[in-house]
Amino acid sequence: MAFQLAFIERVVRTPTAVSYRFSRPPGFSFAAGQYMLLWPEPGGSLAHPLSFSNGPQDDFLEFTKRMTGSAYCQALESLQRGGSVTAKGPLGSFSAESGSGKIVCIAGGIGITPIRSILADMAQRLDPRPVTLIYGNLNESDIAFAVELDGLALPNFRLVHVLQKPDGSLKAHTGLISAEIIRSEIPELATSTFLISGPPVMVKAVEAQLASLGIGPEQIRTDRFLGYA
Ligand SMILES: Cc1cc2nc3c(=O)[nH]c(=O)nc-3n(C[C@H](O)[C@H](O)[C@H](O)COP(=O)(O)OP(=O)(O)OC[C@H]3O[C@@H](n4cnc5c(N)ncnc54)[C@H](O)[C@@H]3O)c2cc1C
């Protein structure tokens, strides 16, 4: 069933990523890693799936969109405080729940959104499992949630940046996320659970790299952001 979400504010994350926050309706709950279908114009026909980018414990709902200049982005950008969007959900089952051993999150660009929700949730619950995030971006200024991830109060958390065109201001691997980088950063390959999120091409490439490292499909969970190349 679709319902209305009241818009609160926008938060600019990077030059090409903006978060939109909405009031949380009474009694509404979601699991970290899920998404909603959002219609930015009530009564309009244009909907896209957007993942929650905040933890389920917050008293607001947050979605973070890669700005592409599309009609959908323009409709989001014209939201005013007191306005609303139509929403349906929560939907999806991308999750770190029941993953055994080490959790390895691999995010490509805006694919960070459900992973940021999962990590915020794990931090809130003081989840003791070791977690490594391998986070691929174009460059330093393109890293959404850089400050939040740096300050994440998760006891066993490690953040590995992979940048295609680094300016050198951050410790990072250069290039695209590769089997070599994964092998060098994750000694516990055989006992880890892998959560991959990003554009379909990126998810497919990382799945192939994990396969080349002997990681079976039973160790892998994916969230494909259809709509991006
Ligand atoms: C489960 C899920 C979660 C997602 N979470 C996020 C998120 O948190 N942040 C984010 O920025 N994006 C997310 N996306 C992608 C998002 O829904 C849009 O598809 C994407 O942002 C492109 O929309 P646009 O308005 O920028 O461009 P548009 O111009 O609207 O779309 C670009 C092209 O892709 C096609 N297209 C758009 N959406 C889809 C679709 N769902 N399936 C197939 N083709 C499509 C359009 O027809 C167009 O040709 C998610 C997608 C999925 C499936």
The ligand as a Gaussian input file, in Angstrom:
#p B3LYP/6-31G(d) Opt

LIG

0 1
 C       16.915000      -2.084000      -5.277000
 C       17.424000      -0.769000      -5.846000
 C       17.902000       0.197000      -4.970000
 C       18.379000       1.402000      -5.485000
 N       18.855000       2.335000      -4.605000
 C       19.357000       3.497000      -5.092000
 C       19.883000       4.487000      -4.198000
 O       19.898000       4.326000      -2.978000
 N       20.376000       5.624000      -4.741000
 C       20.371000       5.847000      -6.099000
 O       20.850000       6.907000      -6.542000
 N       19.880000       4.921000      -6.960000
 C       19.363000       3.770000      -6.490000
 N       18.850000       2.843000      -7.373000
 C       18.777000       3.179000      -8.805000
 C       17.575000       4.128000      -9.031000
 O       16.369000       3.478000      -8.745000
 C       17.497000       4.626000     -10.470000
 O       17.289000       3.560000     -11.328000
 C       18.744000       5.353000     -10.898000
 O       19.014000       6.284000      -9.897000
 C       18.591000       6.045000     -12.254000
 O       17.569000       7.001000     -12.151000
 P       17.742000       8.495000     -12.661000
 O       16.540000       9.253000     -12.212000
 O       19.041000       9.062000     -12.236000
 O       17.824000       8.383000     -14.214000
 P       16.657000       7.981000     -15.244000
 O       16.820000       8.853000     -16.443000
 O       15.334000       7.957000     -14.586000
 O       17.104000       6.525000     -15.569000
 C       18.236000       6.238000     -16.369000
 C       17.883000       5.109000     -17.317000
 O       17.660000       3.897000     -16.605000
 C       16.329000       3.412000     -16.802000
 N       15.862000       3.004000     -15.480000
 C       15.666000       3.815000     -14.420000
 N       15.310000       3.100000     -13.339000
 C       15.286000       1.810000     -13.721000
 C       15.000000       0.594000     -13.048000
 N       14.691000       0.556000     -11.739000
 N       15.068000      -0.558000     -13.763000
 C       15.421000      -0.559000     -15.068000
 N       15.714000       0.579000     -15.761000
 C       15.638000       1.729000     -15.108000
 C       15.536000       4.580000     -17.338000
 O       14.498000       4.119000     -18.190000
 C       16.600000       5.352000     -18.106000
 O       16.796000       4.814000     -19.389000
 C       18.370000       1.645000      -6.902000
 C       17.885000       0.652000      -7.757000
 C       17.426000      -0.534000      -7.249000
 C       16.899000      -1.575000      -8.203000

